[in-house]
Amino acid sequence: MSNNPPVPPPPHFPARTTKISESTTFNHPLTELNCDLTKNCAWAIQYPEIQKACYLRQVCQYAPPKELRLQNVTPILQVGPTCGLTALSMLFEGAPSAKTFLELAIAKGYSNNGEMFSTKQLNELFAIGLDENRHLVEYKPVQHHVIAGWMDEPSIQMQLRCGSIFLVPYDPDRDHTPCLNRGHKAHWALIIGYLIDQFNDFYVFARHGKTKNLALWPLRDLANSNANLEEFCQPIGHPNETFVLPEGGIGGRNGLRCKFIMIEHYRAKEEIII
């Protein structure tokens, strides 16, 4: 059992209506895994992707979370080393496409092959995509900032609880979970929600371009991985390509280490609050 302090009262959330598509309901992710839906994270049976993510992570298997909020977006698989650009496109529901963002990044000199090793430059591309999607802004203007520092802290947790979305670079393990590899396989994830379990442990929901599955990771693991992005390593699958690196490398002030993008007041088409 965790020794984390009690979680403060959650912020006031507006009521939301969640739509579950017919195809999602009948093709349940846990049915594919031959799991008993009545015994594994049964509290989430109305939300198949959440149920699968929690089951695979062994989180809230027998008790519902204290808090959960998810801004669901449609997953998009990346083509080539375009993880950051694909995450951007995912946020905008595919328009602009990752290909469009790639053309823009190449024209600006930010990328050669789809790589985005500068948080600042990815934030600039987000601003361009936002200008083309002003219809997605409901009540407040969307604000986006590059944050430098440690991610697992109370102020960031509160932003997640209030519905903020994050673009976060990290090191992925073989199963795409955050690991510590000094930035040798740096990858981008779109953090679209959070969960606090019965032990007050804080998790985040993520989408990224390597899988269509909704991911659930401890926030602490993601923060540690983000903080270890120190150096670039030529990808094995791209031995002859030249990659654009910011001045100072990925561990420098214009790179990825201890940096992420916070997006406030953006609302996805589907939001789930428990």
N, C-alpha and C positions, 0 to 999 in steps of 0.2 A: 504494500500500500504506500502511496506517495505521501511525503511529508509537506507537500506544497501548502501554502496558506489558503484559507477559504476564499473562494472567488467572490468579488463584490457583486452587488445586484446588477443584473444586465440592464443596458440602456433600453429605453422604450422603443419597440419596433412597431411599425404600422402593420395592420393585418394584410396578409397576402393570400391570394388564391393560387394554388399550385396545380398545374396541369400535368397529368401523367399520360403519355401517349399510349394508344392501344397496343402498338407493337412492343413497347417496353414492358407493358404489363404481362403480356402473354409469353414473351421470350425472356423469362426471368433469368438474370445472370447466375443466381445460385442454383437454379434448376440444371444449368449446364455443368455445374460442379458436383451434381448429385448430392446436394445438401438438403437436410430437413429444414424447410422454411419456418416451421413452428418452433424450432429450438435454437436457431442461429440468428441472433440480432432481429428477433421477431418484431420488435418495436418499429423497425424500419421497413416492414414488408410492403408498405405503400410506396416506398422510394427504392426501387431495385438497385440502382447504382450505389446509393449510400449503404444499403445493406451489404452488398458485395464488398465494398471498400472496407467497411468495419469488420466483416467476417475475415477477410484476408489478413487484416492487421491485428485481429483478435482484440478488438476494442469494443467495449459496450456489448459484449456477446449476450449477457443475461440481464442487463439493466439499461434503460435509455440514458442518453447523455443529459447532463445538467443544462447544457446549452448547445445549440447547433444552428448554424446559418450558412446557407450555400447559395451563391449566385451562379446558377448552372449555365454553362455555355456548351455549344456543340463541339465535340472534339474534331480536330483536323490533324491528319498525319502529315509529317514533314517529308519533303523530297530533298535529299541531300542535306548538307549541314546548315539547315535554315531554321533551327529550333526557335530562336528569338523572333524571327519574322513570322513564323507559323503561330507562335503564341500571340503576337499582335493581331494577326488575321482572325484567330479564334475569338478574341475579345470583340471584334467587330463582325462576328458571324460570317466571316469569309469575304467581306467587302470593305476595304481592299483585300485582295488575295495575297498570299505569301509571295507569289510571283511578282505582283505589282510592287510590293514592298522591297523585294530583291532588286528589281530594276531601279527603284529610287535610291536604295542603299549603294548600289554600284555607281550610279550617276554622281552621288555625293562623295564618293571615295571612302565610304564607311566599310565596304565589304567587297570581296572578289567572288566568293562562292556561296554566300549566304551567312557566313559567320558574323556574329556581332559581339565583339569583345570590349565594347565601350557601353556602359550603362547610360552615359550621357547621350550618346548618339542614338541608342534605341529609344530613349525618351523623346528625342527630337522627331523620330519617325512616328511615334505614337501621336504627337501633336498634329502631324500632317493627316494621319488617319482620322483623328477626332474632328478635324475641320470638314471632312467628307461625311461625317456621321452626326451632325448636330441634332438631327431628329431624335437621337437616342437620349438626349438630355431632357429630363422631365421638368424639374423644378429649380435645381441649382446648377450653376456652371461646373462642369467637371474640372477638377484640379489635379495636377500630376506633378510630382517632384521626385528628384533623385535623392534618396536618403543614404547618408554615409554613416555606418556604425553597426552596432550589434542588433540583430533582428529580434531575438527573444527577450523583449523587455516589456514592461507594463503598457507603455504608450503605444507600441505596435499592436499588442494584444487588444487594446481598446479600439484601435482603428479597425481591426478585423471584426470585432464585435459590433461595430457601427456600420459594417458593410463595405469597407474599403477593400479594393482588390490590389494585388501586388504582382509585379513581374520580378522574378528572383533568379539570378544565376547561381548554379550549384554544381557539385560533382556528383554524377549519377553512378551508382553501382550497377551490377549486371541486371538487376531487377528494377532499375531506374530509381531506387530509393536513394536519398542523400548519403554520401560517403565522404571520406577524406582522401583525396588523391592529388592534392596540391594544384588542382585546376587542370590536370592533364586531359580530362574529358569534359570540360565545362559545358554546361547545358542550361537552357532556360525553361522555367516553369511559370505557369500562370496560377497564382494562389487566389482561389475564388471563394473560400469560406473557412470555417473553423468548427471545431467540436471540443467541448470540455466534458471529460468523462466523470464518472462517479467518484474518482479519486482526485479530481481537480487537475488532471494532466491535460495539457493544451496541445491539440492537434490541428493541422491545416489540411484542407482539401486542395488538390492540385490537378491541373491538366497540363499536358505537354505533348510534343509532337511525335513521341516514340510509341504511343499506345492510345487506344480509345478508352481505356479503363480510367475511371475516376480514382485518383490516388489519395491516400490518407497517410500523413507523416507527422511525427512529433515535431513541433515547432523548434525545439531545441536542436534536433538533428539537422534541420534545414539551416538554422543559424550557424551551427558549427561548420557545415559544408560551405556555406557562403563565405565564411571568414577564412577558409583555407585556400581560396583561389589565388595562388601565388605565381604560377608560371604556365606559359603555353607549351604544349607538346604536339608535334605534328601528328594529325590523325592517321592511324594505320591505313584506313580506307582511302586516304587522299594524300599519298606520299609525294606527289609531284606538284600539287597546287600551292600557290602562294596565298597566304592569309594576311589580312590587314590587322595589324595590332596598333593600339593606341600608344602614344608616347608614354614610356615607363612600363609598358607591358600590361598584362591583365591584372597584375597585383599593384599597379600604380594608381595615381590619383584619378586618372581618366579611364581606368579599367573596370574590373568586376569585383575585386575583393572588398568585402564589407560594404557593398553597395547594392541597392535595389530600388525599384520604382514603386512609389505609392500612388494609387489612383483613387480619389475621393469623389463621391456623389455619382458614380457611374452605376447604372442598374441594368442587369441582364434581363432578358425577356422572361426568364423563369427564376423565381427566388423561393427558397424553401427555408422556413424558420420553425424550429421546434423548441 
